[in-house]
């Protein structure tokens, strides 16, 4: 898939763990791990909104497009 999820990078920059972030945004650590490990097939806008609020970032900080990964 050409969409890359850079959640692990942002989490490392913000020094926040999976458990803490999952509690802040209201999803399970397992679902957050799926996003973090770039295994997700979709993401809800409400989840993206919560991530951006919790991590003080923009959607483009989390999501990237890499044409070569198509």
Secondary structure by P-SEA (a helix, b strand, c coil): cccccaaaaaaaaacccaaaaaaaacccaaaaaaaaacccccccaaaaaaaaaaacccccccbbbbcccc
